[in-house]
Amino acid sequence: MINYSEIISGTMTWGAWGKQFSTSEMASMIQHCISKGITTFDHADIYGGYTTEAEFGKAFTSSGVKREDIQLISKMGIQYMAESRKNKVKHYDYNKDYMIWSVEESLKNLQTEYLDLLLLHRPSPLMHPDEIAEAISLLKQQGKIRDFGVSNFTPSQMDMLGLRVDIDVNQIEFSLTAHEAMHDGTLDFMLSHGIKPMAWSPLGSVFREDTEQTRRIHKQLGALLGKYNATEDQLLLAWLLKHPSGITPVVGTTNKTRLQQAMEATKIDLELEDWFLILVAAQGHKVP
């Protein structure tokens, strides 16, 4: 498997769905990430209504960064309602011909000859493992993708697809406030099958919502800030990073300081009881 950076930069809000960066601003973000050791960039074809990949590709070309110095991830499979598509309803498409076409579109937009990692964005009730395996096999033979994985797949879905094609990665929602994957068998399955977890929304709802749960979490994190000389978001990432499955956070911030702090969080080793204190604060009760 390819070596991805310890923190991955998520690009979903770089374009039309967020900051609407200019080409020069996007190039500056790419260069800043690399300067801090963040060399992996997470995309999906649908971001920005199918526009952000092309904007990133233009910025990447102008940035002067060498292709071999970064890793590009993209996701496909969601047929989104957008001006560039005549879709009547949001749906999923894992038809072999569509998969190949979609990857080729991403390559063209990102201005690259290959993806380091291709992910199926969401599981479809109509997906067939044989057809997916045929497409992935061909794309690998042609050198258009290197690693292959899934996103938001359950253990049974990984098991079904894994009989036909090797799965390197599953990108899932995982954070202190959304830690179901730790209890429903998802992370257990990945750990036992050598599938790398990547976590989207790794800070969860801690800074987005004011609830009894988030207030408990802030109180507990506050009690540990001095001990670890860290910020709250760094402790949240350190909590996630301690899991034995080897989770890599996909961080969606476009704030350059917070990106640097995210990388610094990889050096924090939470003590065992502190890890459980934080978990108990999230759960609101002691472990069984």
Secondary structure, DSSP 8 states (H G I E B T S, - for coil): -----SSEEE-TTTSTTTT---HHHHHHHHHHHHHTT--EEE--TTHHHHTHHHHHHHHHHHHT--GGG-EEEEEE-EE---TT---SS-EE---HHHHHHHHHHHHHHHT-S-EEEEEE-S--TT--HHHHHHHHHHHHHTTSEEEEEEES--HHHHHHHHTTS---EEEEE-BTTB-GGGTSSHHHHHHHHT-EEEEESTTTTTTT--SHHHHHHHHHHHHHHHHHT--HHHHHHHHHHTSTT--EEEE----HHHHHHHHHHTT----HHHHHHHHHHHHTS---
